[in-house]
Amino acid sequence: MSGSVGQPVYAASLRSFLARRFYFAMSLVAAVVVAYGFHFTIGANLLHPAIRPPAILWLHAAVNVSWLALFIAQTGLVTTRNVALHKRLGLAGIALGALVFAVGAATTVAMIRFHAAHPEPNGTPPAFAIIPFDDIALFAALFATGIAMRRKDTETHRRLMLMATCVLTSAGWGRFPSTLVPDNWFYAGVDLMVLAGMARDFVVMRRVHRAYLYGLPAMVAVQATSMAIFLSSPAWWLATVRALAR
């Protein structure tokens, strides 16, 4: 008897948690993934490097951390039903999102030039540059669409902003030990976070929102294309990277 009574109570509690606190919880997950992943490399690559990296790398780190902090704040405000302040911070979010894209693209080019000037025997392959370009393009597409939908459809807006933030965690996933995330499987971590959103929808609403149904397949298609370019290193892409390195 206790089991039959306890199970519906547990299910109701889970649905309540997912309905109200899922996005805030996922904002914390994103922050933990990035913090954990980068703690393996931040010392050697940024704080105490053998060769000083471009100064824009510091700006890139600050902007992306600021985005995560704002996303935590914004989802927290919605969780506590402080929607008015959430909306007032919207313009700051738009400006910061645009900065994430601009600084991310500029940092990718700067690092291409840095690696070309300071090659390492086992360093980052030139073809890998497709990956950060993919991340920033996916972020921009999801972010811009989410902003366009913020007044028309808040449910679509919140899912697109979650997906945009998930995209930014790929660099964190990529720095996990290979025992946790095998080499070149970092996009699986990103997609699992989006799948968590789909699972949340199914538990709470008994259906999956169309933002995920359209968004995740598009993300996977872009990711698969980028990984194919990285792993096959086609001549046209290597020529593009060399041109950017000048």
C-alpha positions in Angstrom: 0.0 0.0 0.0 2.8 2.4 0.9 4.5 1.8 -2.4 1.4 2.4 -4.4 0.7 5.7 -2.5 4.3 6.8 -2.5 4.9 6.4 -6.2 2.2 8.9 -7.3 3.4 11.4 -4.7 7.0 11.0 -6.0 5.8 11.4 -9.6 3.9 14.6 -8.6 6.9 16.0 -6.8 9.1 15.3 -9.8 6.7 17.0 -12.2 6.5 20.0 -9.9 10.2 20.3 -9.7 10.7 19.9 -13.5 7.9 22.4 -14.2 9.2 25.2 -12.0 13.0 24.6 -11.5 14.3 22.7 -14.5 15.7 25.6 -16.4 17.4 27.0 -13.3 18.8 23.5 -12.5 20.1 23.2 -16.1 21.8 26.6 -15.9 23.8 25.3 -12.9 24.6 22.1 -14.8 26.0 24.2 -17.7 28.1 26.2 -15.3 29.4 23.0 -13.6 30.3 21.4 -16.9 32.3 24.5 -18.0 34.0 24.9 -14.7 34.9 21.3 -14.4 36.1 20.9 -18.0 38.2 24.1 -18.0 39.8 23.5 -14.7 42.0 20.9 -16.4 43.5 23.4 -18.9 43.0 27.0 -17.6 46.3 27.0 -15.7 48.5 25.9 -18.6 46.6 27.7 -21.4 45.6 31.0 -19.7 47.0 31.6 -16.2 50.5 30.2 -16.6 51.1 29.6 -20.3 54.6 28.9 -21.7 53.8 31.4 -24.5 51.4 34.3 -23.8 48.1 33.8 -25.7 46.2 36.6 -27.4 44.7 39.1 -25.0 41.3 38.5 -26.5 41.3 35.0 -24.9 40.8 36.7 -21.6 37.9 38.8 -23.0 36.4 35.6 -24.5 36.5 33.9 -21.1 35.0 36.9 -19.3 32.2 37.2 -21.8 31.2 33.5 -21.8 31.3 33.4 -17.9 29.2 36.5 -17.9 26.7 34.8 -20.2 26.5 31.8 -17.9 26.0 34.1 -14.9 23.3 36.0 -16.6 21.6 32.8 -17.7 21.6 31.5 -14.1 20.2 34.9 -12.9 17.5 34.9 -15.6 16.3 31.4 -15.0 16.4 32.0 -11.3 14.2 35.1 -11.6 11.7 33.1 -13.6 11.8 30.3 -11.0 11.0 32.8 -8.2 8.4 34.5 -10.4 10.2 37.8 -10.7 9.3 38.1 -14.3 9.4 41.9 -14.3 13.1 42.0 -13.5 13.7 39.2 -15.9 12.3 41.3 -18.7 14.2 44.4 -17.6 17.5 42.4 -17.9 16.4 41.3 -21.4 18.3 44.1 -23.2 21.4 43.3 -21.3 21.0 39.7 -22.4 20.6 40.8 -26.0 23.8 42.9 -25.8 25.7 40.1 -24.1 24.6 37.5 -26.5 25.8 39.6 -29.4 29.1 40.0 -27.6 29.4 36.3 -27.2 29.1 35.8 -30.9 31.4 38.7 -31.9 34.1 37.9 -29.4 33.8 34.2 -30.0 34.4 34.6 -33.8 37.3 37.0 -33.2 38.9 34.7 -30.7 38.7 31.8 -33.0 40.5 33.7 -35.7 43.1 35.0 -33.2 43.8 31.4 -32.0 44.2 30.2 -35.5 46.9 32.8 -36.0 48.4 32.0 -32.6 48.7 28.3 -33.3 50.1 29.0 -36.8 52.8 31.2 -35.3 53.5 28.8 -32.5 53.0 25.2 -33.8 53.3 22.3 -31.4 54.1 18.7 -32.4 50.9 17.4 -30.7 49.0 20.7 -30.7 45.5 21.4 -32.0 45.2 20.3 -35.7 44.4 23.2 -38.0 41.2 21.5 -39.2 39.8 21.7 -35.6 39.0 25.4 -36.2 35.7 24.3 -37.7 34.5 23.3 -34.3 34.5 26.7 -32.6 33.1 28.2 -35.7 30.3 25.7 -35.6 29.7 26.4 -31.9 29.4 30.2 -32.4 27.2 29.8 -35.5 24.8 27.5 -33.7 24.8 29.8 -30.7 24.0 32.8 -32.9 21.2 31.0 -34.8 19.5 29.7 -31.6 20.1 33.0 -29.7 18.7 35.2 -32.5 15.7 33.0 -33.0 15.1 32.9 -29.2 15.2 36.7 -29.0 12.8 37.1 -32.0 10.4 34.8 -30.1 10.6 36.4 -26.7 7.3 38.3 -26.9 5.5 36.0 -29.4 6.1 32.7 -27.7 7.8 32.6 -24.3 7.8 28.8 -24.2 9.8 28.6 -27.5 12.0 31.4 -26.3 13.1 29.7 -23.1 13.9 26.4 -24.9 15.9 28.2 -27.6 17.9 30.1 -24.9 18.6 26.8 -23.1 19.8 25.2 -26.3 22.0 28.2 -27.1 23.6 27.9 -23.7 24.1 24.1 -24.1 26.0 24.8 -27.3 28.5 26.9 -25.3 29.3 24.0 -23.1 30.9 22.0 -25.9 34.4 23.3 -25.0 33.9 22.3 -21.4 32.8 18.8 -22.4 35.8 18.5 -24.7 38.1 19.0 -21.8 36.7 16.2 -19.7 38.9 13.2 -19.1 38.6 10.6 -21.9 37.4 8.1 -19.3 34.3 10.3 -18.9 33.9 11.7 -22.4 35.8 9.8 -25.1 37.9 11.8 -27.6 35.8 13.7 -30.1 32.5 12.9 -28.3 32.1 16.3 -26.7 29.0 17.0 -28.8 27.3 14.1 -27.1 27.4 16.0 -23.8 25.8 19.0 -25.4 23.0 16.9 -27.0 22.4 15.0 -23.8 21.6 18.3 -22.1 19.1 19.1 -24.8 17.6 15.6 -24.5 17.2 16.3 -20.8 15.0 19.2 -21.9 12.9 16.9 -24.1 12.6 14.4 -21.3 11.4 17.2 -19.0 8.7 18.2 -21.5 7.5 14.7 -21.8 7.2 14.2 -18.0 5.5 17.6 -17.5 3.4 18.0 -20.6 3.3 14.4 -22.0 4.7 15.8 -25.3 7.9 17.4 -26.6 7.9 21.0 -27.6 8.5 21.8 -31.3 11.5 23.9 -30.5 13.4 20.7 -29.5 11.8 18.6 -32.3 13.2 21.1 -34.9 16.2 22.4 -33.0 18.0 19.2 -32.0 18.0 17.5 -35.4 19.3 20.8 -36.9 22.0 20.9 -34.2 23.0 17.3 -34.8 23.2 17.8 -38.5 25.6 20.8 -38.1 27.6 19.0 -35.5 28.0 15.9 -37.7 29.1 18.0 -40.7 31.6 19.9 -38.6 33.0 16.7 -37.1 33.3 15.2 -40.6 35.2 18.3 -41.8 37.5 18.2 -38.7 38.3 14.5 -39.0 38.7 14.4 -42.8 40.6 17.7 -43.0 39.6 18.5 -46.6 42.0 20.6 -48.7 39.5 23.4 -49.1 39.1 23.8 -45.4 42.8 23.7 -44.7 43.3 26.4 -47.3 40.6 28.5 -45.6 42.4 28.1 -42.2 45.7 29.0 -43.8 44.1 32.2 -45.3 42.7 33.1 -41.9 46.1 32.6 -40.3 47.7 35.3 -42.4 
